[in-house]
């Protein structure tokens, strides 16, 4: 099995040894969206959701999730994050989440940014589901990454 970093020479799953990699500044940005009814979006914007401040809770949930990524994704390395931000763009039909994770380390933070965005979206759903059970989460993707041996990458 060649070219698959998470498999050894016999095809067994393994965690990649990053010990010999250089420590570099690394950053990843991920985003996603939750579409919802206009009523739910307006309630979030106006701070009228009975469970509380939807975006504040979702921001904290996304940050916490980034810190727990290695506990959720089996072959992910636990890393020391230097920063995680979770930002929102609210419009009449939903919320777009953008999560950024940073570290200085031997492995990237793409999974941390993706996990932060995903959990923030799930939290928006949980906080607002009484208003709209048909909300749709989608489009979770990596937008950009920098640092490491493979260098910078940006989605087209």
Phi, psi and omega in degrees: 000105181253148174085352179257108189290339182265013175236138176277185184297340178263001180088007179279145178292141179210160172273133181294136176277113180258009185303328182269355181285150178288145173281121178224160173290131182228145179215145174221144178235129178231156178216168176192176185217149170237120177267144184206175177293156176300325179297315180294317179298319179294319179297320177296313182298322183272359180069033185252014178281128187301330181286343179127200183286099186303311185288326176295315180293318179296324178297311179297319180298318179296317179296315179299320180296318179302320181291340182253010185306315182296338176281340185258324183256113193308320186254015179280138177283139170290129182229156177273111179279136176267337178196146171220128174237146177228117183241155184232144169237111182261134175225189186293345184233012177158195184227132172256132181252137172233123181242137178236133177236142180226149174203166164242108186197194185258359178215158187284173183241023179300316183294326178293318178294318178295320179294317178300313180297316182297313182289326175299317178296316177299325179290321174302314178302310182300318183290330187248006186297336177294335180270332183200099179284347182266015178302149183238122175264134179194178174067021179289124184201160174281131180263319181198155172214151177219158180093169178081178184297324182279352175076205186274148177215142178222137178295147179283000000 
